[in-house]
């Protein structure tokens, strides 16, 4: 059954949302019936004991259901049965009939799905048969006709009350949703400020420290140390530039004001260049297995931003092996960045493409970043007529796949380059990938 069909069959108001208040009113009504039975007994009227029993049952049931039960059908059927039996044995009272009809219609149509509401209303209508034919109040056809007219008017009034109740409920729900949205926006803003402050503070502190060291001790430092400090400062400055660009690109993408300059370029060269930058100081093994001569038509700067964000994600979460592959997929070129890390939990596979979402948040975060890499990459690719999605990797790990418009393709080279940092030997993982591509 589709979500739209389920929504159409749902009750206008959730029973669990009003369960406590509804059953509290039922318990109070039962108490009033018990007091009325005492008055009937004192005045010598008929049916005092029956009224007392009905009041006790309603009060006990109402109290028992204050925090129990998932549907209003059971207490409503009980109330209809008690009311119908009371009218049958004690005689018809116009006030009780009116109140019973309004109560049954309003409660059934507001708190029950349409099929169950109609079933309860049908059950309540069956009580009208013995009341009409066995009660002396209905002695002539004109009396029956008068009651039918009265019943129709009561149904009309009940429908008006139901419409007003539904409108009020929806207004309250919309107000609650707006408050919840505002609360969530405030949380996101605070989380974003916290993450950005942390991300900016770390490289700025590093740059400041090395700048002061170079300023105070330039003549005492060796040339190698100076070059090392300047390299670190350059890398931290590049990190800051990338962070600011990631923050600024989101509102421009959402507003449709981001300028794209598409051109033809070799995706293999871009993948090599970005991977070398990301994994330069990492102990991870990586392979770029994209054939040469494949030109895509996209904004080269933005594709580099996509690759940077995806490879940064693989560097932080992707285990110790990363593979970058490429293949033709119809009129598009598909790039897959896979790793042997722990993968993405099932309940987070859609959240990872939302702004500021990370596996860990707050001051206890174990990784850097502001949770913008994946949503930015997807938005950029869709703006360039491509797409980005996640796939689980067997037996473990992640596969992030993205597509771009394919402009031209020549005879691909069969060269596969495997790289591992710090001069360690190429692993069997790389050798197998090379044999598969070359062979």
N, C-alpha and C positions, 0 to 999 in steps of 0.2 A: 504494500500500500504506500502511495507517495506521501510526502510530507504535507502537501496541500490537502489531500483527502483526510489525513489524520487531523489537521487543523480544523477542517470543516466539521468533523465529528466530535471535537472537543467541547467541553462545557464552557460557557462564557466566563464563568468565574471558577477558579480552582477551589474544590471543596476543602482541601487541606489548608488553604490560606485563611479560610473563615471558619474552620471546624470548631475551634474552641468557643468563639463567640456564638455560633449557631447552636451548639449543644448547651451552652450556658442559658440561652434564651429558652430552649426546650425544657431545661430543668426548672427554671423559674415558672414557666407556664404550667408545668406539672404541679408545682407547689400551690399555684393559684387555684387549680382544679381541686386539690385536696382541701384548701380552705373553703371553697364553694361547697364541697360535699358536707362539711361540718355544718354550714349554714342551712343546707337542704335538710339535714337530719334534725336540726333544732326546730325548723319551721314545719317539719312533718311532711316534706315533699317526697315524691317517689325517686328511687334511683340513687340514694345517697351512697350506699355501699358500692355500687357500680362506679360512680364518679370517684370515690375514694381509691378504688383499685386502679382506675385509669390514671389518676394523678400520681400514685406511687410508682407505677410502671414507667411513666414519662420522665419523672424526676430521676429515678434510678438509672434509666437508659441514658438520659442526657449527661449525668455525672460520669457514667462509665465511658462515654465516648468523647469526653473533652479533649483527650490527646490520643485517641485511638480511632482506627478506621481510615480507609482511603476513598470511600464513596458515600454520598448522601442518600443512596437508594435504600439502605437498610433502615435508618431512623425514619425516613419519610414514609416508607411502607408501613412501619409500625404505627406512626401517627395517624395515617389514613385509616388503618384498621381500627384503632381505638375510637376515632371520631365516628366512623361508619357504624360500629357496633353500638356506640352510645346513642346515636340517633335512632337506630333500629329498635333498641329495647326501651328507651325512655321517651320516644316521640320526637317528631321533627321540630327543630327550632330554626326559624328563619335566620337569626343572627349566627347560629353555629354553622348552618349551611353556607352562608355567605363567607364567613371567615375560613371555613374549610376549603371552599373552592379557590379563594384567593391564595391561601397558604400553599395548597397543593400545586397550583399552576405556577406561582412565582418561584417556589423552591425547586420544582422539577426542571423548569426551563432555564433557571439560572445556574444550578449546581450540577446538573446531569447532562451527559451527551444526548443529542436528539433522540436516538433509538430508545435509550433507557427512560428519558423523560416521557416519551409517548407511551411506553409500557406502564409507567406509574400512573399517568393520567387515565389510561384505559382501565387500569385496576380500580382507581377511585370512582370512575364512572359506573362500574358494575354495582357499587353500593347504592346507586340511585335507583336501580330496578326495584328492589324490595321496598325502598322508601316510597316510591311513587304508587305502587300497586297494593301495598299492605297498610300504609299509614292512612288514617281517616282524614288527614289534612288534604289529601288529593281525592276528593269525592266526585268531582265533575271534571269534564274535559277542559272547561275554562280554567280550572285551577291548575291543571297540568300545563296549559298554554301559557298562563301567567308565569309559572315557574320557569318555563323554557325561555321566555323573554327576559326574565330576571337573570337567569343563568348566562344568557348571551351578553347582557350588559356587564355582568361581573367578569366574564372572560375578557371583554374589551378593556375594562378597567385594569385587570391583571396584566394584560399585554402592555398597556401604557406604563404600569409600574415596572415591568420587566425591562422595557426599553430604557426607562430612566435609570434603572439599576445598572444595566450594561454600559450605558454611556458614562455613568459616574465611575464604574470600575475601570473602564478603559482610560478615562482621564487620569485617575489615580495611578494606573500602570504606566502611562506615558510620563507622568511627573516623576514616578520612581525611577524609570529608565533614564530620564534626563539627569536626575541626581546621581545615579550610578555612573553614568557616562562622565559627568563632571568630576566625580571622585576618582575614577580611573584615569582621567586626563591629568588630574593633579598628581596622582601617583607616578604616572609616566614622566611628567615634567620633573618631579623630584629625583626619580631614578636616573633620568637623562643628565640632569645637572650634576648628580653625584658621580656618574660614570665619566662624563666629559672632564670634570674637575680632576679626577684621578688620572685620566689619560694625558691631560695637559701638564699636570704637575710633574710627572715622572721624567719626560724628556726635557722639560724646562729646567728642572733641578740638575739634570745631568749636564746640559749645555752651560748653565750658570757655573757649575763646579769646575768644568774643564776650562771655561773662559777665564775664571779667576786664577786657576793654576797656571795657565799660559801667560797671563798678564804679570803675575808675581814672579814666576820662575823661568821665563823664556830662556834666559842666558844660561841657566843651570841644567836645562833639559837636553837630552840627546836628540839628534835628528829623528831617530826612529820613534821615540816617545812622542815627539811633536806631531809626526805624521799619524800616529795611532790616535792621539787625542783629536786631531782635526777630522779624521775619518769617522770617529764616533760622533762628533758634533754634526758632521754632514748627514750621517744616517738618522740621528735624532731629529734634525731639521726636516729631512724628507718624511719621516714619520708624522711630524706635526702638519706638514703640508697635505699629506694624504688624509689625515684625520679631518682637517678643516674642509677639504674638498668633499669628503663623504658627508659631512654635516650640511654643507651648503647645497649639495646636489638634490637632496630630497625635496625641499620646497619648490625648487625650479622644475623638477620632474612632475610634481603634483599639480603645479600651475600650468604646465605645458610650455614653459618658457626656456627650457634647456635647448641650446643650439647644438645641433649635430652636424658634423662635416664628414659624410661618408666618403670613403675612397677604397680603391683596391689595394690589398696588401697580403703578404704571405703570413698566414696564421701560425705556421710552424716557427718562423723566426721570432714572432712576438711571444709565443709560448716559451721558447728557450730563454729569451731575454728576461722575462718576468720571473720564471722559475729560478734562474741563476740569482736574481736579486733577493728573492724571498728565502731561499734555502742556503744562502752563502755562509751564514754562521750557524747553520743547523746541523744536527747529527742525523737527520733523516735522509734516507735514500730516495731518489726520485728518478723517474724515467720520462722522457718526452718521446712518445712514439707516434708522431704525426708525420706523414709523408710530405716531402717538399713539393713545391709547384702548385699548391692549393691556394688560390686567392679567394678571399671573402670580400664582400662589399659592406663596410660598416665604418663607424667612427673609430679610428685606430686608438685614439686617446682613451675613449670610453671602454673599448675592448680590453685595453691594458688595465683599466680600473676594475673591470669584471674579473679578469684573470688574477689580479693582485688580491682582491677580496676572497675569491674562492681558494687560492693557494695559501693565503694567510689562515683561512679556516682549516684547511688540511694540515698546515704546520702546527696549529694549536691543538687540534682534536683528532688528527688522523693517524695515530700510531707511528710506526717508523718507516713505512714505505708508501710512496705516492706515485701514481701512474697517470700520465696525461696522454690520452689517446684521441684520435680524430678519424672520422669516416664520413663519407657522403651519405646523406639521408634525403632522398628525393631531390628537391631543388634547394636544399639547405645543407650546410655543413655542420655536423654534430661533433662537439668536443666533450669528452668525459674525463672528469678528474676523480679518480677513485683512490681509496686508501684502505689500510687494514686496521683501522682504529676500532673503538667499541661501537661505532655506528650511532644512529639517532633513535631514541626511544619512540615507540609507535605513537604515543600521545603528544609528541613534540614535533612531528614531521610537517605539520602545517604552521605551527607557531614560529618555526625558525625563519620563516619568510615575513614575519611581522617586525615592525620597528622596535628596537631596543630589547629584543628577546635573546637571552643567553641561557646556557645551561646553569650558570650560577650568577647570582645577583647580589647587590649590596656590597658592604665592606668586606664580606668574606669571599668575594669572587677570586677564583684561582687563575683566571686568564684575563688578558688585557682585551680592550676593544669596547665599543659602545653598542654592539648589537645591531649595526647598520649594514654590515657587509653583504649578507645574503639578500635582504630586501632591495638594497641599492642595485645589486647585480641583476636581479630579476627585472626591476623597473627599467634599467638601462637597456637590457636585451629586448624587452617588449617594445620599448621606444624605437629600437632599430629593427623591428619586424622579426624578432627572434623570441626565444623563451628559455626559461631555466626551471628545472625540476629536480627532485630528489628520488633516488632509487636505493634500496638496500643492496649491499654487496654480499655475495655468498663466499665463505661461511660467515665472515664478519667484516664490518667496515661500512663505508658509505660510497655512493656514486652520485656526484653532482653533474648533471648533463645539461648542456646548453646548445642552442642552435643559432646560426647566423645565415644570412642570405649568401648563397654560393654564386660568385661572379664568373669564375673561369677555373678550369682545371687542366693541367698539362700532364705529361707522363710522370707519375710520381717517382721520386727517388726511393730506393730501398735502404736508406741509411737510418739506423736507429742509434741514438746516443744515450748511453746510460751514465749517470753521474752519481757519485757518492762523495760527500764532503770528507776532508781531512785525509785524503789519500788512501783510505781503506779499500780493499778489493771489492769488485763488483759482485753483488750477491747472486745466488741462483735465481732469485725473483727477476733480476734484470736480464740474466742470460736467457731465461725462458722467453721473456718478452721479445728479446732481440731475435732469437731463433724463429719465433712465430712470425715476426714481421719480415725478416729477411727471407725465410724459407717460403 
